[in-house]
């Protein structure tokens, strides 16, 4: 699915324990970066879809740059901090 400036990107993350079972996190830190590496926002309250499954709806700015955007999702669990890098592409019409 193509994303354009002004669209909403849904960023998903799944948190698992060392054995691969889904677990809930006690806290989150999601940082979204544009293609130039500029921090565009930090979020701490994603929606919980199910045990260990979360999403964040990120509104791409109307003047957002084309290219690959990145979200660094850190989830804190009883086992420690889990970090995931998630990318999505933004096109210019």
Phi, psi and omega per residue, in radians:
X1 nan 2.216 3.139
X2 -1.376 2.432 3.073
X3 -2.014 2.503 -3.128
X4 -2.263 2.807 3.053
X5 -0.919 2.377 -3.101
X6 1.651 -0.299 3.090
X7 -1.352 2.983 3.052
X8 -1.923 2.179 3.064
X9 -1.652 2.278 3.045
X10 -1.690 2.037 -3.108
X11 -1.808 2.126 -3.082
X12 -1.915 2.557 3.048
X13 -2.502 2.519 3.060
X14 -2.108 2.277 -3.116
X15 -1.856 2.221 -3.128
X16 -2.265 2.714 3.060
X17 -1.459 -3.091 -3.087
X18 -1.115 -0.382 3.127
X19 -1.612 -0.030 3.109
X20 1.627 0.068 3.108
X21 -1.455 2.455 3.113
X22 -1.189 2.373 3.111
X23 -2.392 2.728 3.079
X24 -1.468 2.600 3.091
X25 -1.618 2.695 3.082
X26 -1.550 -0.413 3.067
X27 -2.779 2.821 -3.116
X28 -2.349 2.645 2.942
X29 -2.437 2.018 -3.120
X30 -2.072 2.068 3.119
X31 -1.959 2.253 -3.115
X32 -1.903 2.282 -3.105
X33 -2.104 2.486 3.066
X34 -1.402 3.082 -3.090
X35 -1.051 -0.394 3.115
X36 -1.521 -0.002 3.140
X37 1.521 0.172 3.119
X38 -1.398 2.284 3.093
X39 -1.176 2.146 -3.119
X40 -1.822 -0.233 3.095
X41 3.014 2.674 3.072
X42 -2.167 2.317 -3.049
X43 -2.270 2.519 -3.082
X44 -2.242 0.056 -3.036
X45 -2.335 1.182 3.105
X46 -1.240 2.825 3.068
X47 -1.352 2.428 3.089
X48 -1.667 2.126 -3.133
X49 -1.624 -0.590 -3.110
X50 -2.931 -3.139 3.103
X51 -0.976 2.096 3.080
X52 1.295 0.041 -3.117
X53 -2.022 2.210 -3.056
X54 -2.382 2.787 2.989
X55 -2.564 2.711 3.062
X56 -2.243 2.230 3.030
X57 -1.607 2.029 -3.099
X58 -1.926 2.108 3.101
X59 -1.414 1.967 3.107
X60 -1.205 2.233 -3.124
X61 -1.007 2.595 -3.133
X62 -1.100 -0.382 3.082
X63 -1.823 0.347 -3.118
X64 -1.083 2.534 -3.115
X65 -1.396 2.607 3.034
X66 -1.285 2.564 3.100
X67 2.359 -2.932 -3.108
X68 -1.605 2.064 3.080
X69 -1.630 2.743 -3.107
X70 -2.365 2.441 3.001
X71 -2.053 2.260 3.034
X72 -1.817 1.966 -3.053
X73 -1.863 2.040 3.066
X74 -1.942 2.176 3.121
X75 -2.093 2.243 3.122
X76 -1.669 2.258 3.106
X77 -2.231 3.126 3.087
X78 -1.107 -0.412 3.137
X79 -1.526 -0.158 -3.110
X80 2.254 -2.820 -3.107
X81 -1.688 2.276 3.073
X82 -1.888 2.316 -3.123
X83 -2.148 2.364 3.121
X84 -2.334 2.408 3.060
X85 -1.826 2.180 -3.085
X86 -2.157 2.316 3.133
X87 -2.055 2.697 3.002
X88 -2.598 2.581 -3.072
X89 -1.755 2.412 3.076
X90 -2.015 2.297 -3.141
X91 -1.904 2.799 3.042
X92 -1.919 2.219 -3.103
X93 -1.223 nan nan
